[in-house]
Amino acid sequence: MYHAILSKEVEDYNKVSRTFNYILIFLILSGCSLSRFPGVYRINIEQGNILTQEMIDQLEPGMTQRQVKFILGTPLVRDSLNQNRWDYRYLLRTGNETIKQSLVTIYFDEEILSNVEGDMLPSWLSENPPLADDQIQEDPPAANE
């Protein structure tokens, strides 16, 4: 009888011990995914097109799409509804933190470069920025001679 009581207690202890071990393993594994350990290296993730100001300065109005692609590379985003717009986006991240990002949008008019917008502008466009509609002045009337 004593042996039966003792074996029942040992069996109960094993069940509690096993349950405790499962809970402990679950907490350890879930804790690893939720917290960041100090000193763990997180790699830099670069996405998109790396563009430099020198590359942008090579663009000139009147260039073909092929010439632009040769200088800047294949655009990251090509709008399927608007073939005359190319987006070059760049993103540098470490983990969840964004370190650097840039966006340059190229516009074409019948496959000819017409405009550039974004974080970097070519020298020809930054020297002569396009005028807004309210800034355009009409030519003064010619004096009658």
C-alpha positions, 0 to 999 in steps of 0.5 A, spaced: 500 500 500 505 504 501 508 503 495 502 504 491 501 511 494 509 513 493 508 511 485 502 515 485 506 521 488 512 520 483 507 519 477 504 526 479 511 529 480 513 527 473 507 530 470 508 537 474 515 536 472 514 535 465 509 541 464 513 545 468 519 544 463 514 545 457 512 552 460 520 553 461 522 551 454 516 555 451 518 562 455 525 561 453 524 560 446 518 566 445 523 570 449 528 570 444 524 572 439 521 578 443 527 581 445 534 584 442 540 581 445 545 586 446 551 586 441 547 582 436 549 584 429 544 586 425 546 586 417 544 592 413 539 591 408 540 595 401 534 595 396 533 599 390 537 603 385 543 606 388 544 613 385 549 618 385 549 625 384 554 624 378 549 619 375 543 624 375 548 630 372 549 625 366 542 626 364 540 631 359 533 633 356 532 629 350 535 623 352 532 616 350 529 611 355 535 607 353 540 612 354 537 613 361 537 606 362 544 605 361 546 611 366 541 609 371 540 602 370 533 598 370 528 602 374 525 599 380 518 601 379 515 601 372 508 603 372 504 599 368 499 604 367 504 610 365 510 607 361 512 614 361 514 614 368 520 611 371 521 611 379 528 609 382 527 608 389 533 606 394 532 604 401 538 602 407 535 599 413 539 596 419 533 591 422 527 596 423 531 602 423 531 606 416 538 609 415 537 612 408 532 613 403 531 617 396 526 617 390 528 620 383 522 620 378 524 620 371 518 622 366 518 621 358 514 624 353 514 619 347 520 616 350 524 622 350 527 625 357 522 631 359 523 632 367 526 629 373 523 630 380 526 627 387 531 628 392 537 629 387 536 633 381 540 634 375 544 640 374 540 643 368 534 642 372 536 645 379 539 651 375 532 652 371 527 650 375 520 649 372 515 655 373 509 654 376 503 656 372 502 662 377 509 664 376 509 664 368 509 671 365 506 673 358 511 677 354 510 684 354 506 687 348 511 690 343 512 697 342 508 700 336 514 703 331 
